[in-house]
């Protein structure tokens, strides 16, 4: 029985295509500044602000921000972190944020279940069953995460139509090389169209698919994300279907992190991240 064209799922075939593609072909076919430069429009950055050194960021004058022509309202900030900054944030994700009661394995305060963790939440905690944020279920978001998100948002909003973000919920995803994230939309936040979502990658690379507001609207575009890269979803892109079909082993991760190991804590982080990816998502929920 054939489906009518108006009900044809255009998202899932692309998801399956990248799921089974070789790493080499993924790197060729996925969109990046290097392989598909015409799909990205560089945004000039004309702001000078003091950046706290604890955030591990490079000087703003060196940042490269792009609007993505294949998805209205999607911005890409090419890795603005220093090498020490990347290691610093990976360490926080493993030794601070993963030591929470609200993780996929429950209480992980002793870090004994670190390799089994798939997510941890901060701020307003997400009810995965009912797909809502509970107003009476809230913990503090660490100051450094608030400061990081607002620094990035301040730079971007000063040069684009992207509004500021005041993070109220954080979801940290912990991916293995065989992990995927199925197609979904983020619409649990109040007035998502006017509230940006900030997504930060650390560790191995990923293919990020983003399509339309239905799976039948268009084929999703594949975007390559490396360690330190940031995407900002604003406007209509906030309600688009998106997914992660592949995590790719990144040979440059060795140069970025392993060759710069300083102490035993760095070694612990490397033993985890060398075959995994961490994704920090910050979003506004109610205000």
C-alpha positions as CSV (number, residue, x, y, z in Angstrom):
1,X,0.0,0.0,0.0
2,X,1.6,3.3,-1.1
3,X,1.4,6.4,1.1
4,X,0.2,9.6,-0.5
5,X,2.9,12.2,-1.1
6,X,1.5,14.5,1.5
7,X,2.0,11.8,4.2
8,X,5.4,10.7,3.0
9,X,8.0,10.7,5.8
10,X,11.0,12.4,4.4
11,X,13.0,12.5,7.6
12,X,13.4,8.8,8.6
13,X,15.1,7.6,5.3
14,X,17.8,10.3,5.7
15,X,18.2,9.3,9.4
16,X,18.7,5.6,8.3
17,X,21.0,6.7,5.5
18,X,23.4,8.4,7.9
19,X,23.0,5.7,10.5
20,X,24.5,3.1,8.2
21,X,26.9,5.3,6.3
22,X,30.7,4.9,6.7
23,X,32.4,7.6,8.8
24,X,34.3,8.7,5.8
25,X,31.1,9.3,3.7
26,X,29.4,11.0,6.7
27,X,32.2,13.5,6.8
28,X,31.9,14.1,3.0
29,X,28.1,14.4,2.9
30,X,27.4,16.3,6.1
31,X,27.4,20.1,5.9
32,X,30.3,22.0,7.3
33,X,32.0,25.3,6.7
34,X,34.8,23.4,4.9
35,X,32.8,21.1,2.6
36,X,29.7,23.2,2.0
37,X,30.7,26.9,2.5
38,X,27.8,28.3,0.4
39,X,25.3,27.0,2.9
40,X,26.6,29.2,5.7
41,X,26.5,33.0,5.9
42,X,29.1,34.5,8.2
43,X,27.8,37.0,10.7
44,X,30.2,39.9,11.7
45,X,30.8,40.2,15.4
46,X,31.0,43.8,16.5
47,X,31.0,43.6,20.3
48,X,33.6,43.8,22.9
49,X,32.8,42.5,26.4
50,X,34.9,41.2,29.3
51,X,34.8,37.4,29.3
52,X,35.4,35.5,32.6
53,X,38.5,33.4,32.2
54,X,36.9,30.5,34.1
55,X,34.6,30.0,31.1
56,X,37.5,28.7,29.0
57,X,36.6,30.9,26.0
58,X,38.9,32.3,23.3
59,X,38.8,36.1,22.8
60,X,35.5,37.1,21.1
61,X,37.5,38.7,18.2
62,X,38.5,35.1,17.1
63,X,35.0,33.7,17.1
64,X,33.3,32.6,13.9
65,X,29.5,32.8,13.9
66,X,27.3,31.7,10.9
67,X,23.6,31.7,10.0
68,X,22.6,28.4,8.4
69,X,20.9,28.9,5.1
70,X,19.2,25.5,5.2
71,X,17.2,26.2,8.4
72,X,15.7,29.6,9.2
73,X,16.8,30.8,12.6
74,X,19.6,28.2,13.0
75,X,23.0,29.6,13.9
76,X,26.4,27.9,14.2
77,X,29.2,29.1,16.4
78,X,32.4,27.3,15.4
79,X,34.3,26.1,18.5
80,X,35.0,29.2,20.6
81,X,36.7,27.3,23.5
82,X,40.4,27.0,24.3
83,X,41.9,23.5,24.7
84,X,41.9,24.0,28.5
85,X,38.4,25.2,28.3
86,X,37.2,22.1,26.6
87,X,38.8,19.9,29.2
88,X,37.4,22.1,31.9
89,X,33.8,21.7,30.7
90,X,34.2,17.9,30.1
91,X,35.4,17.6,33.7
92,X,32.4,19.6,35.0
93,X,30.0,17.4,33.0
94,X,31.6,14.2,34.4
95,X,32.5,15.1,38.0
96,X,29.9,17.8,38.8
97,X,26.8,17.6,36.7
98,X,26.7,13.8,36.4
99,X,26.9,13.5,40.2
100,X,23.2,14.3,40.5
101,X,20.1,12.5,41.8
102,X,18.3,13.4,38.5
103,X,20.1,11.3,35.9
104,X,19.1,8.3,33.8
105,X,20.5,6.0,36.4
106,X,19.1,7.9,39.4
107,X,21.4,9.0,42.2
108,X,25.0,9.0,40.9
109,X,26.7,10.9,43.7
110,X,29.5,8.4,43.9
111,X,30.1,8.3,40.1
112,X,29.9,4.5,40.1
113,X,27.4,4.5,37.2
114,X,29.1,7.1,35.0
115,X,29.5,4.8,32.0
116,X,25.7,4.0,32.1
117,X,24.5,7.5,32.3
118,X,22.6,8.8,29.3
119,X,21.3,12.1,30.7
120,X,21.4,14.4,33.7
121,X,19.1,17.4,34.3
122,X,19.5,20.7,36.1
123,X,17.1,23.6,36.8
124,X,13.5,22.7,36.0
125,X,13.6,18.9,35.7
126,X,12.0,17.3,32.7
127,X,9.2,14.7,33.1
128,X,10.2,12.3,30.3
129,X,6.9,10.4,30.5
130,X,4.5,13.4,30.3
131,X,7.0,15.6,28.3
132,X,6.6,18.6,30.6
133,X,8.7,20.6,33.0
134,X,7.3,20.6,36.5
135,X,7.2,24.0,38.2
136,X,7.6,22.4,41.7
137,X,10.5,20.2,40.6
138,X,13.5,22.5,40.4
139,X,17.2,22.7,41.5
140,X,19.7,25.5,40.9
141,X,21.6,25.7,37.7
142,X,25.4,26.2,38.4
143,X,26.5,29.8,38.0
144,X,29.1,28.9,35.4
145,X,26.5,27.5,33.1
146,X,24.3,30.5,33.4
147,X,27.3,32.8,32.8
148,X,28.5,30.8,29.8
149,X,25.0,30.8,28.1
150,X,24.5,34.5,28.7
151,X,28.0,35.4,27.4
152,X,27.4,33.5,24.2
153,X,23.8,34.8,23.8
154,X,25.0,38.4,24.5
155,X,27.5,38.1,21.6
156,X,25.1,36.5,19.2
157,X,22.1,38.7,20.0
158,X,24.1,41.9,19.5
159,X,24.8,40.9,15.9
160,X,21.7,39.0,14.9
161,X,18.0,38.8,15.5
162,X,18.5,36.1,18.1
163,X,17.0,37.1,21.5
164,X,18.9,36.7,24.8
165,X,18.5,33.5,26.8
166,X,17.9,33.2,30.5
167,X,18.5,29.4,31.1
168,X,16.0,27.7,33.4
169,X,16.5,24.1,32.4
170,X,19.6,22.1,31.4
171,X,19.7,18.7,29.9
172,X,23.1,17.0,29.4
173,X,23.2,14.1,27.1
174,X,26.0,11.5,27.3
175,X,26.4,9.6,24.0
176,X,28.4,6.4,23.2
177,X,29.7,5.8,19.7
178,X,26.7,3.6,18.9
179,X,24.1,6.1,20.4
180,X,21.4,7.9,18.5
181,X,18.8,10.5,19.2
182,X,15.5,9.9,17.3
183,X,13.7,12.6,15.4
184,X,11.7,14.9,17.8
185,X,10.7,18.5,18.3
186,X,11.2,20.6,21.4
187,X,7.9,22.3,22.3
188,X,7.5,21.8,26.0
189,X,8.9,25.2,26.8
190,X,6.5,28.2,27.0
191,X,6.5,30.3,23.8
192,X,9.4,28.3,22.2
193,X,9.3,30.5,19.1
194,X,10.8,33.4,21.0
195,X,13.1,31.5,23.3
196,X,16.4,30.3,21.8
197,X,17.9,26.9,22.6
198,X,21.7,26.6,23.1
199,X,23.4,23.3,22.3
200,X,27.1,22.7,23.1
201,X,29.1,19.7,21.9
202,X,32.2,18.1,23.5
203,X,34.1,15.0,22.6
204,X,33.5,13.0,19.5
205,X,31.7,14.4,16.5
206,X,28.1,14.0,15.5
207,X,25.8,14.3,12.6
208,X,22.9,16.7,13.4
209,X,19.8,16.4,11.2
210,X,17.3,19.3,11.1
211,X,14.2,19.3,8.9
212,X,10.8,21.0,8.9
213,X,8.0,21.3,11.5
214,X,6.6,18.0,10.2
215,X,8.4,15.0,8.8
216,X,6.6,15.4,5.5
217,X,7.7,19.1,4.9
218,X,11.2,18.5,3.6
219,X,14.2,16.2,3.8
220,X,16.4,17.0,6.8
221,X,19.8,18.7,6.3
222,X,22.8,17.0,7.8
223,X,25.2,19.1,9.8
224,X,28.6,18.1,11.2
225,X,29.4,19.1,14.8
226,X,32.9,18.8,16.3
227,X,34.0,19.2,19.9
228,X,33.4,22.7,21.2
229,X,30.9,23.6,18.4
230,X,27.7,25.4,19.4
231,X,24.4,25.6,17.6
232,X,21.7,28.1,18.5
233,X,18.1,27.3,17.5
234,X,15.9,30.4,17.3
235,X,12.6,31.3,15.6
236,X,11.0,28.7,13.3
237,X,14.0,26.3,13.7
238,X,13.0,25.9,17.4
239,X,10.0,23.9,16.3
240,X,11.7,21.8,13.6
241,X,12.3,18.0,13.8
242,X,15.9,17.2,14.6
243,X,17.9,14.1,15.4
244,X,21.4,12.6,15.9
245,X,21.7,9.5,13.7
246,X,25.5,9.1,14.2
247,X,28.3,9.7,16.6
248,X,31.7,9.7,14.7
249,X,35.0,8.8,16.1
250,X,37.0,12.0,15.7
251,X,40.8,11.5,15.1
252,X,41.5,15.1,16.1
253,X,40.1,14.5,19.6
254,X,43.5,12.9,20.4
255,X,45.3,16.2,19.4
256,X,42.8,18.4,21.2
257,X,42.6,16.6,24.5
258,X,45.0,13.6,24.9
259,X,48.2,15.4,24.0
260,X,47.4,18.1,26.5
261,X,46.7,16.0,29.6
262,X,48.1,17.6,32.7
263,X,47.1,15.5,35.7
264,X,45.2,12.4,36.9
265,X,41.9,14.2,36.6
266,X,42.5,14.8,32.9
267,X,43.4,11.1,32.5
268,X,40.0,10.1,34.0
269,X,38.2,12.5,31.7
270,X,40.1,11.2,28.7
271,X,39.4,7.6,29.6
272,X,35.7,8.5,29.3
273,X,35.4,11.0,26.5
274,X,37.8,9.3,24.0
275,X,34.9,7.2,22.7
276,X,31.9,9.3,23.8
277,X,30.2,12.6,23.2
278,X,28.7,15.1,25.6
279,X,26.0,17.6,24.7
280,X,24.8,20.4,26.9
281,X,21.4,21.9,26.1
282,X,20.3,25.1,27.8
283,X,16.8,26.5,27.4
284,X,14.3,28.9,28.8
285,X,11.1,27.3,30.1
286,X,8.6,29.7,31.6
287,X,9.8,33.4,31.7
